[in-house]
Amino acid sequence: MNIVILAAGQGKRMCSKLPKVLQPVGNMPMLSRVIQTAKTLGTDHNILVVVGHGGQVVVEACKDDDLKFVEQKEQKGTGHAVMQTLPHLRENEPTLVLYGDVPLIQSQTLKKLLEKAGDGFGLLSLKTENPTGYGRVIRQNGKVVGIVEQKDASEEQKLIKEVNTGFMVLPTPYLNSWLSQIDCNNSQGEYYLTDLVGLAVRDGMEIQTVIAEDEMEVAGANNKVQLSELERALQERLALELMNKGVRLADPKRIDIRGNLHCENDVFIDVGCVFEGNVSLGEGVSVGPYCVLKNVSIASGTKIDAYSHFDDATIGQNVKIGPFARIRPGTILSNNVHVGNFVEIKKSSIGTGSKINHLSYIGDCDMGSSVNIGAGTITCNYDGVNKYRTTIEDDCFIGSDSQFVAPVTVKKGATVGAGSTITKTVPENTLALSRGRQIVIEGWKRPTKK
């Protein structure tokens, strides 16, 4: 089929330099969500995006998608927007009209509409107790005969609770004729796509309707308040999906999923957690409050305590992390590793059963199994220009407040005494110390405030 996505609006009420359709919901532009949904309807579709204000920015943002872009130089309404697509439509296929600022429309709803419409005219409507702002669906003897926009409706028509959502399936062979017959003699001075309903009825075509079950899936965003309402609706939808799959959420209203979150059985997620990119949580994983996880894979049985941050890392089974831990890109934690409070790890591999429990920075490090890292340990990996790696082999014990000036290696079974600065290789099963001699000054007095 043809899929036309209307995305030319300026969105002045967003008060933003970013075009309205690129405003994010769930960390994804609204238009991208609509395109994503459109692609779930099949593979051999002719997808056309009508752009206007900020058109080049919109094209650039969606350049990786298999789309055609059509410019609407003047914004003269939805009917005028569809007019611009006529030269690009496949005439013998139906045309589905979507909206770039209505991001929560679901594919199952559109499939129902397409099935009901067949080769004819399909309309997605909504029954709502607050129809203000919507075009009213006019019926006679139960059949749709027209749509009247809010600003053109009589007081009697404004009482109608069934409204037009804007989503339509149009019989493409009729579009040239119908669009040439509509005018802009209305309160907005625009060409309304909804005028096609009356023309179709005039030509003896019955309007097939499907009523949307979820009001938020057909809601658009014209300002930041409405944008935030869409964000909450999306998050509640995603939270419900997680719980239906067996995930236990401390509070489904206090979770933010800004990408793809996959969970195995018996996962627990506490309040205030944010998931970005692609995140995978294995069976029995527990995530404490206010953690941020981005592009991370966590194996079964791992426990994450509060306020820990992850970015582009791989975590093994039965690992204990946090609170207040930061796991940065390129980090791999093997099974049974312990990472404690105020520990930062970057671009390092940590072997099975190793422990880094307190106040340490481990960067560009290859660490073996069963290593114990004392509090305040630092791998000094940067000389101001280049990065170098530290290697700490199996079964090493590193005393507190130690520094490793990379490149440097600590061999298997070695011990490093507390307060040491290591600049050379430490041999196997040895004790390395590098401390200055302790001096005691008798009679020394502390400075006093003048």
Buried (B, 14 or more C-beta within 10 A) or exposed (E): BBBBBBBBBEBEEBEBEBBBBBBBBBBBBBBBBBBEBBBEBEEEBBBBBBBBBBBEBBBEBBEEBEBEBBEBEEBBBBBBBBBBBBEEBEEEBBBBBBBBBBBBBBEEBBBBBBEBBEEBBBBBBBBBEEBEEBBBBBBEEEEBBBBBBBEBBEEEBEEBEBBBBBBBBBBBEBBEEBBEEBEBEBEEEBBBBBBBBBBBBEEEBEBBBBBBEBBBBBBBBBBEEBBEBBBEBBBBBBBEEBEEEEBEBBEBEBBBBBBEBBBBEBBBBBBBBBBBBBBBBBBBBBBBBBBBBBBBBBBBBBBBBBBBBBBBBBBBBBBBBBBBBBBBEBBBBBBBBBBBBBBBBBBBBBBBBBBBBBBBBBBBBBBBBBBBBBBBBBBBBEEEEEEBBBBBBBBBBBBBBBBBBBBBBBBBBBBBBBBBBBEEEBEEEEEBEBEEEEEEEEEEEEEEEE
